[in-house]
Amino acid sequence: MPRFLLVLSAFLVLSCGTSRPPQATAPPVAHADDDGDGHLHEHQTQETVTSMSGSHEHLGPHFNWTGLRRSNPADQEKAAAIVRELRRTLAPYRDYRVAIKDGFEPFLPNVQQEHYHFTSKWRGFKAAFRFNPAEPTSLLYRKTADGYELEGAMYTAPKRANETDLNGRIPLSVGQWHAHVNICLPAKKEMKTADWTKFGPKGSILTEAECDQAHGRFVPQLFGWMLHVHPFAEIPEKIWTH
């Protein structure tokens, strides 16, 4: 598997479908395609991570968000139950060393990030087929002087999921899933020298036609669906914010 996809697959599950946005992403870890490349340089890797870790204000046209539905009591009750379950199951992982012992791998710990993803590949694989609120794919940590402080978790869903599927996992009136879409990757032989202001998850190229003109490789959706949850937030409105 190309190193680029191997690294990116470490914290999310990719489905094997090939449909295009708005409901789309890349193949499962075990069946990754060659949209990436083994020579993606560190600068672009860091940009990719940063784009996944920021708040809405830092996200651009390469992000696709599910629509926010009208709030209702049933959804609020379901969301509250998920938060209660998540708080319970995350309690042991306040110690990040317990998370590592349980198979959660820190994603690029030496790259400065707002949130550090500790990912369980096994949980990610299972999340491609069914939703278990007690088993998020990734844990979100903030780096401290002597380790990491637990902030929350990230759920994942496969590329093939539509909004009905995603709503069945987390009510869309409560949380918004996001996906990374319309990505233009440079030709493999140009990965080291490419202009990353044009290519990649933060590049200016937005359409397949533009990508073709730049002799790139257009990926309608690069990752599976993702949703961050901060169950320990003191303000309820911040629990379901990215």
Order of alpha helices (4+ residues) and beta strands (2+ residues): alpha-alpha-beta-alpha-alpha-beta-beta-alpha-beta-beta-alpha-beta-alpha-beta-beta
